[in-house]
Amino acid sequence: MTKAFSYLYEGTIWKIDIHELSGMLAIEWRDQDGLPYFSVIHYRSGRLLSDHIHYGDRWWTLAAVNTNQLFLQHYPQPNQGQTQGLVAIDIHSKQVTWEQFNLQFVELTQEGIAVKQRFSDTNAVSLLEPLSGSILENHTLLNKLSPLPRNIRSASPVHRTPPLPITSTLVGPYFFLETDGKELWAYHERKEDKLQLILTVIQEHNVQFKECIVDRLDHLLPEVFFMVGQQLFFVTNNKREIVSYFV
């Protein structure tokens, strides 16, 4: 395995979205005051396309990303009458390209952005054109639209054990995922008074790769990694860093 990229942020990673058709990965991270910032990576090449994108207050959050745009959605503040909304930001210039209010983001589809009008009590959605934010269709059903590819897989805890010994200080379960004849095993080991997360790749009963991914942990991680195509992603360093490897 080879490392694709590693990026460290000044705050905690809150949310991630991936647009597989363009190879874009968007990250929302927040500072100590809870203010959101956004970063976009072309994950196949490892290039950081944009960082420290900031818009609005803490009630704005990541909605989606596509080839050229970042979409942020707004939630009403508790006990206040502020409305929901959606904003599009150009990834490269960081400039706002359009804003729409009185609507709720539902999903980015192949036909456009599915949204619900604020006071709608039906299952129908409206369809926005991503580049301009203009309405393409006012009344359609979500199941008539084409979803974007979502081939994200996560390692799951299992009761089975690896085909050969790989640790003598196991703490908690093994996490397992298989791809193209390779077995990916992630697990926690005890190291002095801390824990560390180890990734081991086994192919044809041979260890092809073994490395400590996260060290000095106080607790077991409930989720260890996810995979898109042949690329692994880890959120490490107290949720302040994202690391990726090609399998």
N, C-alpha and C positions, 0 to 999 in steps of 0.2 A: 504494500500500500504506500501511496505517496500523499503528502499533505497538499491540499488544494489551496487553502488559505486559513488565516487566523486573524480575527479582528477583536480588539479589546475596546469596550465602551466605558464612559465615565459614570454611567448609572446602570440600573438593573434592566435587563431585557424583559419586556412585558409581552410582546406579541411578534409573531413571524408570519409572513405570507409568501407563497411561492407561485410564480407564473411559469409553468413548465415550458410552454411554447416558446418563450423568449429567453428562458434561463435566468430570470430575475428573482432575487430574494430581497424582500423588504423586512426591515427590523424596526420595531418601535422600542426605544429605551427611555427611561425616565430618570431625571435627576433627583436629588434628595428632597426637593420641594414637590415632587410629583409631576413636574412639567414634562410633556412628551417631546422627544426628538426622534427623527427618522433617518434611516440609512438604507441605501440600495446597493446591492452587490450583484454583479453578473457572476453567478456561482460556478458556472462551468469553467470560466477563465480565472476566477478569483479576483477580478478587478473591482475595486470600490468605485462606483460611479458617482455616488453622492452621499454626503454625510452632514450631520447637524442641520437637517431640514427642520424648521420649527414653524408651527402655525397655531395661533389661538391659545386657549387656556388648557387646563388639565382634562377638560371634558371632550377634547378631540382625541381620536384614537385611529389606529390603522384599519382601513377597510380592505384594500386590495392593491395590487400593483400589476402593471402590464408592461409592454415594450418600452414606452416612453413616459408613462405617467404613474404618479403615486396618488391613491385615493384615500382621503381621510373622512371619517364620519364623526358627527357630533351627537352626544347624548344629552338630554335635558338634565339640568342640575336639579337635585332633590329639592322639593318644595318651592321651585321657581317655574315660571312659565316659559322658559326659553325652549325654542323649538329644536327639533332634530335637523340635521343638514348634511351635505356632502360637498367636498371640495376636491378639485383636481390640481395637482402640482406637477410641473414639468421636472423630470428627474435631473436633467442636465443643467438647466438654468435656475432651478429652485423657485421659479416664478409661478404664481397662481394663474391657471389658465381659465378656470371658471368656478363658480360657486352656485349651489342650489340649496334652498331651504324649504321647510315644510314637507320634507320627505324623509324616508328611512331607507338606508342601503339594505339590499337583500342579498344580491349575488352578482359577481361579474361573470357574464356568459359570453359565448362566441358571437352572439348577435349584438351585445351591448351590455349596459349596466341595468340590472333589474332593481327597481325601487318601488316602495309603496308610498302613496300619498298619505299625509299626516292623519287625516280623519277617515281614511278608507276602512270600511268594515267588511270588505270582500276579500276573496283569495286572489283577485286580479292584481297584476303589477303593471307599472309603466316601464318603458324601455328608453334609456338615455343613450345618446351617441357619445362615446368616450372622449373624443377630441374636443367637442364643443359644449357638451352638456345639454344639448337641445333634445327635445322629446321626439323619439322616432315612432313610438306607439303608445297610446294612452291606456289601453285596456287589453291585456293578454294574460295568459296563464303561465306560471313558471315552468310547469312540466312540458310546455310546448317549445321552450327554449333549449338550446344545446349547451350543456355544462362544459366547462373547461376541463382538460385532462387533470386528474388528481391521482397520481401514482405514488403517494407517500406511504411508506411502511415504517412501522416502529418495532423495535425489539420488545418482546414480551417476556415476562418471567415464566419459567418452565420448571417442571419437576424432574425432567430428564437431566442427565449429566453428560459432559463431553465424552467423546470416544477414547480419549487418553487423558491422563492426569495433567492438569494445567495449574493447579494451585493447592497449597496445603493449609492456607489460612482464610478459607472462604467465610464470608459473613453475608447472610441473606441468600436470596435465590440467584440462579444463573438467569441471564437475559439472552434470548436466542433469536437469530434471524438467519435464513439461508438464502443465498443468491448465487446462481451460476456454478453450482457445485462447491461453493465455499460456505463453511459454517462460521458465523460470526457469534462469538461468545463474549458477553460483557458481564463483569462480576466485581463485587467489592472484596477487598482484602484488608485485613488488619495490619497496620504498620505502626508499631509502638502504641501510642494512645489515640491514633487517628485512623481513618479509613482512606483507601484509595480505590479508584475505579480503573480496572484493567480491561483492555480489549485484546482478545486473542482470535486470530483467524486460522482455521484448520481446513486443509484441503487434502484429500486422499490420505487421511490419518497422519498428516504431517503439519506441524505448526509453521505457518507461513509468515506470521506477524504476531508480535506480542509487545504491548506498550502500555505504560501508565498514562491514562488520558486525563484524569483529575486526581490530585492528591490533597492531603490534609483536610479531609472531610470530617465533619462532626457527626453527620447522620447519613443513612442510606439514601441514595437518590431514587425516587419512585419511577422516574423516566430517565433512560440512559442515552439513547440516540434515536434518530430517525434517518431514513434513507430515501433518496429520490434518484431513480435510475441506478447508476453505479457509484453514487456519491453518498458518503456518510456525513452526518451533521451532529455535533455535540455542542450543547450550551454548558459552559464551564465557568470556573473562577467566580463562584457565587452569583451565577447568572449575569455576568458582566462581559463574557467573551463567547464568541462563536467560532468553532474550529471545524474544518471539513477535510475529509480524506477521500481520495479515489480508491475504490476497492480493486 
